[in-house]
Amino acid sequence: MNTTGDPASKISTRERLWNQSFFILWQGQLVSAFGDVIYAIALGFWILAQTGSTALMGALLAAASLPRVLVSPFAGVLIDRSDRKRLLILTDTIRGIAVALVGVAALLGFARTWMLFAAAIVIGLGGAFFNPAVASALPDMVRRDRLVQANSLFHMIYTLSGLAGNSVGGFLFKILGAPVMFFINGLSYLFSALVIPFIRIPRVEARVERSPFLSDLKEGFAFIWRFIGLRHLLAFAAIMNFFASMGVMLILPLFEHQRHLGPVLYGLVMACFTGGLLAGLLFSSIVRIRPASRFRLFAACGLISSLSMILFPLSLHFPLMALLAFAGGAASALLNMFMTSVIQLTVTQEMRGKVFGILGGISTGLMPLALVTGGVLAEFIPIRILISASFAFTILLYLPLFASAAFRRTITFDPDTQAAADLIAFGAKT
């Protein structure tokens, strides 16, 4: 597949990392992500205040993630067949209108739980298209040798928004209330939709003879199945997300149930976590990590992130919790950056949408069940025990992953000295 447009202009726009398109996409998503953070805080405390049920809170969070699980593989095929810029504009516009309407309903006093469920489904569906489309387009917006740095800076969007949103989210909830925070998130999506038209995203030329939709989807799954290192990574991510999602979801009820903690300290401890994410991303954007060193650093970060969160609820001393949250955030940032960059480097342009769509579906496939399970179990088992147990299981998941030779070769892939096809060939021999 080839991209359309003037080749010379395409090269010039990719020379600098902070080109116009990258900067506009970066700052637009920063605003949108900030809205998501304060929306999640407002939503969690609003549900608990209205119903007092952690099970309902878990079900609502599951409603946002379930559509992404079901739709992401199909969304990936559509991304590879569509104008990615128009797709980004459409998804943010729809999400912005839906969430803003919920905010208006809440302000007028007739918001109902079903409305929040409907908005959660719209948000999940939008994310199923938006996130893989951005991940697919990013390698076409910057040079290959700047891709790791670009991913680090792009991941900082969620870190900076999380740092700002979690720092002030508890205060905003006290001052503004949930309805206004809902409306602000709707406006943040609409702002993102307004700036995306100024972004230059190269189009992917369609095949002369386009294969049927389901054949394209099957091709994506077949590619991942042959790519054993990637297959192992996806299986690990799916099970890992189940336990990690259950543990993280229970942090908010933990702070709500402890009188000496509460919403304000919850926002601050989550700000420490996102501050750790920022530190990890700054490290990876400044320090050049050699491909050969990625596996050792990946293993160390995996253990640190799990151990930090195991210890997190055992002591309800806020300074220690803040320190552990920071350490867990820094390690998690490096893990996510490695995985995203390696996939972008090893997957060709015409397959990226499908692979990232399938990745989104598989990696979050068990998340809705995890959120519901965590909410229900918290009605019978102490939340502190559940959080620690959830992250204790994640450590056990690293053992088979670290033993996979195909995964080690994938995570240490060097595009300057290796061909991506060799990774698939190696997996076929093992």
C-alpha positions in Angstrom: 0.0 0.0 0.0 1.1 3.6 -0.7 0.0 6.9 0.7 -1.4 9.6 -1.5 -0.2 13.2 -1.6 3.1 15.0 -2.3 6.0 12.8 -1.1 8.2 15.7 -0.6 5.7 17.6 1.6 5.1 14.3 3.6 8.8 13.9 4.3 9.2 17.6 5.4 6.3 17.3 7.8 7.9 14.3 9.5 11.4 15.8 9.8 10.7 17.5 13.1 9.0 15.6 16.0 7.0 18.7 17.0 5.6 19.3 13.6 2.2 21.1 13.3 0.1 18.0 13.0 1.8 16.2 15.9 1.4 19.3 18.1 -2.2 19.9 17.3 -3.1 16.2 17.9 -1.1 16.3 21.1 -2.7 19.4 22.6 -6.2 18.4 21.5 -5.9 15.0 23.2 -4.5 16.6 26.3 -7.7 18.7 26.7 -9.9 15.7 26.0 -8.0 13.4 28.3 -8.2 16.0 31.1 -12.0 15.9 30.7 -12.0 12.1 30.9 -10.1 12.2 34.2 -12.4 14.6 36.0 -15.4 12.8 34.5 -14.3 9.5 35.9 -13.8 11.0 39.3 -17.2 12.8 39.3 -18.9 9.6 38.0 -17.5 7.3 40.6 -18.4 9.6 43.5 -21.8 10.5 42.1 -22.8 6.8 41.7 -21.6 6.0 45.2 -23.5 9.1 46.6 -26.7 8.2 44.8 -26.7 4.4 45.3 -23.9 3.5 47.7 -23.3 0.4 45.6 -19.8 -0.6 44.5 -21.4 -3.3 42.3 -23.4 -0.7 40.3 -20.2 1.4 40.0 -18.4 -1.6 38.6 -21.3 -2.3 36.2 -21.2 1.2 34.9 -17.5 1.1 34.3 -18.0 -2.3 32.5 -20.6 -0.6 30.3 -17.9 1.7 29.0 -15.4 -1.0 28.3 -17.7 -3.8 26.9 -18.4 -2.0 23.6 -14.7 -1.6 23.0 -14.1 -5.3 23.6 -16.8 -6.3 21.1 -16.2 -3.7 18.4 -12.4 -3.1 18.4 -11.5 -6.0 16.1 -14.1 -4.8 13.5 -13.2 -1.2 14.1 -9.6 -2.0 13.1 -10.6 -3.2 9.7 -12.7 -0.1 9.1 -9.8 2.1 10.2 -7.6 0.5 7.5 -10.4 1.1 4.9 -11.4 4.7 5.9 -10.2 8.2 6.0 -8.6 8.3 9.5 -9.0 12.0 10.0 -12.7 12.0 9.3 -13.1 9.0 11.6 -11.4 10.8 14.4 -13.6 13.9 14.0 -16.8 11.9 13.9 -16.0 9.8 17.0 -15.1 12.8 19.1 -18.1 14.8 18.0 -20.5 12.0 18.9 -18.9 11.4 22.3 -18.9 15.1 23.0 -22.6 15.5 22.3 -23.6 12.5 24.3 -21.6 13.4 27.4 -22.6 17.1 27.2 -26.3 16.0 27.1 -25.8 13.9 30.2 -24.3 17.0 31.9 -27.3 19.1 30.9 -29.7 16.5 32.2 -27.8 16.3 35.5 -27.8 20.1 35.8 -31.5 20.2 35.3 -32.1 17.5 37.9 -33.5 14.7 35.7 -30.4 12.6 35.1 -31.0 8.9 35.5 -28.7 6.0 35.9 -29.7 4.6 32.5 -28.5 7.8 30.9 -25.0 7.3 32.4 -25.0 3.8 31.1 -26.0 5.0 27.6 -23.2 7.7 27.7 -20.7 5.0 28.9 -21.6 2.8 25.9 -21.1 5.8 23.5 -17.8 6.6 25.0 -16.7 3.0 24.8 -17.7 2.7 21.1 -16.0 6.0 20.3 -12.8 4.8 22.0 -12.9 1.5 20.0 -12.4 3.5 16.8 -10.5 6.6 18.0 -7.6 4.9 19.9 -6.5 2.4 17.3 -6.9 5.1 14.6 -4.5 7.4 16.5 -2.0 4.5 17.1 -2.2 3.6 13.4 -1.6 7.2 12.2 1.2 8.2 14.6 4.0 6.2 12.7 2.9 8.1 9.5 3.3 11.5 11.2 6.9 11.2 12.6 10.1 9.5 11.5 10.8 5.9 12.5 13.8 6.9 14.6 11.7 9.3 16.6 8.8 6.9 17.1 9.7 5.8 20.7 10.2 9.5 21.6 6.8 10.3 20.0 5.0 7.6 21.9 6.6 8.7 25.1 5.4 12.3 24.5 1.9 11.1 23.4 1.6 8.9 26.5 2.4 12.1 28.5 -1.0 13.4 27.4 -2.7 10.9 29.7 -0.1 11.5 32.4 -0.3 15.3 32.4 -4.1 15.2 32.2 -4.2 12.6 34.9 -1.8 14.7 37.1 -3.8 17.8 36.6 -7.2 16.1 36.7 -6.6 14.0 39.7 -5.0 16.9 41.6 -8.0 19.1 41.2 -10.7 16.5 40.6 -11.6 16.0 44.2 -11.7 19.8 44.8 -13.8 20.3 41.6 -16.3 17.7 42.8 -16.7 19.6 46.1 -17.0 23.0 44.4 -18.7 22.3 41.1 -20.5 19.0 41.6 -20.8 16.1 39.2 -23.2 17.7 36.6 -20.8 20.5 35.7 -17.9 18.1 35.5 -19.9 15.9 33.1 -20.6 18.9 30.9 -16.9 20.0 30.9 -15.9 16.5 29.6 -18.5 16.8 26.8 -16.9 20.2 25.8 -13.4 18.6 25.9 -14.4 16.0 23.3 -15.9 18.8 21.1 -12.7 20.8 21.3 -10.7 17.9 20.1 -13.1 17.4 17.2 -12.6 21.1 16.2 -8.8 21.0 16.0 -8.4 17.6 14.3 -9.3 19.1 10.8 -5.9 21.0 11.0 -4.0 17.8 11.4 -2.3 16.2 8.3 -2.7 12.5 8.3 -1.6 10.7 5.2 -4.3 8.6 3.6 -3.8 4.9 2.9 -4.5 3.9 -0.6 -7.2 1.3 -1.0 -6.3 -2.0 -2.7 -7.3 -2.2 -6.3 -9.3 -5.3 -5.5 -10.5 -4.9 -1.9 -11.0 -8.2 -0.1 -14.3 -8.8 1.8 -14.6 -7.3 5.2 -14.5 -10.6 7.1 -11.5 -11.7 5.1 -9.7 -8.6 6.2 -10.6 -9.3 9.8 -9.5 -12.9 9.5 -6.2 -11.7 8.0 -5.6 -9.6 11.1 -6.1 -12.5 13.4 -4.0 -14.8 11.2 -1.2 -12.3 11.3 -1.2 -12.2 15.1 -1.4 -16.0 15.4 1.7 -16.4 13.2 3.5 -13.7 15.2 4.0 -15.8 18.3 5.8 -13.0 20.3 2.8 -10.7 19.7 0.4 -13.5 20.5 2.0 -14.1 23.8 2.0 -10.4 24.6 -1.7 -10.1 23.9 -2.6 -13.1 26.0 -0.6 -11.7 28.8 -2.2 -8.2 28.4 -5.7 -9.7 28.5 -5.3 -11.6 31.8 -3.1 -8.9 33.3 -5.8 -6.2 32.6 -8.4 -8.4 34.3 -6.7 -8.4 37.7 -5.2 -4.9 37.4 -8.6 -3.4 36.4 -10.3 -5.1 39.3 -7.6 -3.8 41.7 -7.6 -0.2 40.4 -11.4 0.1 40.3 -11.5 -0.6 44.1 -9.1 2.2 45.0 -11.9 4.8 44.8 -14.2 2.9 47.2 -11.3 2.3 49.5 -10.8 6.0 49.9 -14.5 6.6 50.1 -14.9 4.1 53.0 -12.0 5.5 55.0 -13.0 8.8 56.7 -9.4 10.0 57.0 -8.9 9.6 53.3 -11.9 10.7 51.1 -12.2 12.3 47.7 -9.5 15.0 48.1 -6.8 12.5 49.1 -8.0 10.1 46.5 -7.4 12.8 43.9 -3.9 13.5 45.3 -2.8 9.9 45.4 -4.0 9.4 41.9 -2.0 12.5 41.0 1.0 10.8 42.5 0.4 7.8 40.3 0.2 9.9 37.2 3.2 11.9 38.4 5.1 8.5 38.3 3.8 8.0 34.8 5.2 11.3 33.8 8.6 10.6 35.4 8.7 7.2 33.5 7.8 8.8 30.2 10.3 11.7 30.7 13.0 9.1 31.3 12.2 7.2 28.2 12.0 10.4 26.1 15.4 11.6 27.3 17.4 8.4 27.8 17.9 6.3 24.7 17.1 2.7 25.7 19.0 0.2 23.5 16.7 -2.5 22.1 18.9 -5.2 23.7 18.2 -3.7 27.2 14.4 -3.5 26.8 13.7 -7.0 28.1 15.6 -6.5 31.4 14.0 -3.2 31.9 10.6 -4.6 31.0 11.0 -7.4 33.6 12.1 -5.0 36.3 9.2 -2.6 35.6 6.7 -5.4 35.7 7.8 -6.6 39.1 8.0 -3.0 40.5 4.5 -2.1 39.3 2.9 -5.2 40.8 4.8 -5.1 44.1 4.0 -1.4 44.6 0.3 -2.0 44.2 0.3 -5.1 46.4 1.7 -3.0 49.3 -0.5 0.1 48.5 -3.6 -0.9 50.5 -1.9 -2.7 53.3 -0.9 0.6 55.0 -3.5 3.4 55.1 -0.8 5.9 55.8 -1.2 8.5 53.0 2.5 9.5 52.4 3.5 5.8 52.0 0.5 5.2 49.7 1.5 8.2 47.6 5.1 7.0 47.3 4.0 3.5 46.2 1.5 5.0 43.7 4.4 7.1 42.2 6.6 4.0 41.9 3.9 2.0 40.3 3.1 4.7 37.8 6.7 5.1 36.7 7.1 1.4 36.0 3.7 1.1 34.2 4.7 4.0 31.9 7.8 2.2 30.7 5.8 -1.0 30.2 3.2 0.6 28.0 5.6 2.6 26.0 7.7 -0.5 25.1 4.7 -2.5 24.0 3.2 0.3 21.9 6.4 1.2 20.1 7.4 -2.4 19.4 4.1 -3.1 17.8 4.3 0.0 15.7 7.8 -0.9 14.5 7.0 -4.5 13.7 3.6 -4.2 12.0 3.2 -2.8 8.5 1.0 0.2 7.7 -1.8 -1.7 6.0 -2.0 -4.0 9.1 -1.7 -1.5 11.9 -5.4 -0.6 12.2 -6.4 -4.3 12.3 -3.7 -5.2 14.8 -4.4 -2.3 17.1 -8.1 -2.9 16.9 -7.6 -6.6 17.8 -5.2 -5.6 20.5 -7.8 -3.2 22.0 -10.4 -6.0 22.0 -8.2 -8.8 23.3 -6.3 -6.8 25.9 -9.5 -5.4 27.4 -11.6 -8.5 26.7 -11.9 -9.5 30.3 -12.1 -6.0 31.7 -15.9 -5.8 32.0 -16.1 -9.1 33.8 -13.3 -7.8 36.1 -15.1 -4.6 36.9 -18.3 -6.4 37.7 -16.5 -9.1 39.7 -14.6 -6.6 41.7 -17.7 -4.6 42.5 -19.6 -7.7 43.6 -16.7 -9.2 45.7 -16.2 -5.9 47.4 -19.7 -6.3 48.9 -18.4 -9.4 50.8 -14.6 -9.2 51.1 -12.6 -6.4 52.6 -11.5 -4.0 49.8 -7.9 -3.9 51.0 -7.5 -7.6 50.7 -9.0 -7.7 47.2 -6.7 -5.0 45.9 -3.6 -6.7 47.2 -4.7 -10.1 45.9 -5.5 -8.7 42.5 -2.0 -7.4 42.0 -0.5 -10.5 43.5 -1.9 -12.5 40.7 -0.3 -10.2 38.1 3.2 -11.3 39.3 2.4 -14.9 38.5 1.5 -13.9 34.9 5.0 -12.5 34.3 6.7 -15.9 34.7 5.5 -17.6 31.5 5.9 -14.4 29.6 9.5 -14.0 30.6 10.1 -17.7 29.6 8.9 -17.1 26.0 11.9 -16.8 23.6 9.6 -15.4 21.0 8.5 -12.6 23.3 12.0 -11.7 24.2 13.0 -11.4 20.6 9.9 -9.2 19.9 10.5 -6.8 22.8 14.1 -6.4 21.9 13.4 -5.9 18.1 15.9 -3.5 16.4 14.6 -2.2 13.1 18.0 -1.1 12.1 19.5 -4.6 12.1 16.5 -6.9 11.9 13.5 -7.5 9.7 10.0 -7.8 11.2 9.4 -10.8 9.0 12.2 -12.7 10.8 10.2 -12.5 14.1 7.3 -14.4 12.5 9.7 -16.9 10.9 11.4 -17.4 14.3 8.1 -18.1 15.9 7.2 -20.7 13.3 10.3 -22.6 14.1 9.8 -22.7 17.9 
